[in-house]
Amino acid sequence: MQTSSSPEELSLQQRFGIEPDLSNEVVQEKLKEIEDSIKRDILKEMKIKEGAENLRKATSDKKSLANVNSIVKAANSKLDDLNRELQDVRAYLLMSNSVNQGSNTPGRGVCVCVCVCVCVCVF
């Protein structure tokens, strides 16, 4: 059972509908399932984008081209959102794995960097 949660943890757990009083192992398992689901959604959206880009190459009609361009734009936007969600889940998983491995001793910080734009530090 988790005794205390940071605001980031609560926000992430609330965002994905995870009960805050679950054990860390159960939360990690659920986040792994969410990570897999997000990966599948990303692959699906990439196929949609690829198909729309192929249509864009084959289309000469201005109205159809505008529709295809809006599909590509929507796919790009959804891919950005999904990638951000995936980064959040992975950062939380990495952070909680580090904490579980005993690296959160007093006076010692644990920094987990997922990419250039997402960095989570726990002290």
N, C-alpha and C positions, 0 to 999 in steps of 0.2 A: 504494500500500500504506500502510495506517495504521501510524504508528510508535508512537503511544501513545493509549490510550483511557482516559477517565475511568471511574470505577465506574458512573456513570449510563449511559454509552454501552454498556459491556459488559452491564449488566443489560438494557437495551432490546434490544440485539442478541441476547442469549441468549433473552429472552422471545419474540422473533419468529423465532428460528432462523436468524439471520444470522451467517455466519462472521466472526469479528473481524479476520481478515487481508485482507478485501476492500478495494478502493480506496473512498474516500469517495463517488465518483460511483456506484459499483455499490450501495453501501449506501443512498444516497439514492434510487436507482431502486427498490430493493426496498421501502424504506419508503413510497414513493409508491404502489406496488402494494398494500401493506398498508393504507395510508390509504384507498384506493378500496374495498378489501374491507370495511373497517370501516364506511365510509359505506353500502355496500349492506346490511350487517347491521343498521345502525341503521334504515334505511328499512323493512326487512322487519319488524323488531321493532315499529316504530311502527304498521305496518298490523295486526299481531297485536293490539296494545294497542287500537287504534281499533275493531277488530272486537269485541273483548271488551267494550269500553265500550258499544258498540251493543247487544250481547247483554244487558248489565246493565240497560239501559233497558227492554228488552223482557221481561225475566224477572221473574216474581212468586214463583216457587217458591223457598223458602229454601235448599234443598239446591243447586239450580242457581245461585242467586245467590252462595252461598259458593264454588262452583267457579269462577265467572266472576271473583269478587273475587280469588281466588288467582292466576288467569291474569293479571289486571291488575297485581297486586303483583309477580309474577315478571317481567313485561315491563318494569315500571319499574326493577326491580333490574338486569336485563340492560342496559337503556338507560343506566343510570348507569355500569355497568362499561364499556360500549362507548364512551361519551363520554369517560371517563377515559383509555382506551387511545388514542382519537383525539387527545386533547390531548397525551399523551405523545409520540406520533409527530410531531405538528405542531411541538411545541416542539423536538424533536431536529432536525427538518428545518430549522426556522428558525435554530437555533443553528449547525448545520453550514453552512448557506448564508452566514451572517454571517462565519463563520470562513474560509470559502473565498474570500470577497470581500476578504480582507486586513484585516478590521477587528479582528484580534486582535493588533495590534502591542503590544509590551511597554509596560506602564503605562497601557494603555487598555482599559477593560472593555467587554464587549458584553452587554447585557441584552436578553433577549427575553421579553416577557410575552404569554402566549396568552390568559389570562383572569385574573380577580381571584385565583384560587386556584392557578394554575400560573405560576411565574416561574423562569426559568433564566438564571443569570448566569455568564459565562465571563471569566476574567481571565488 
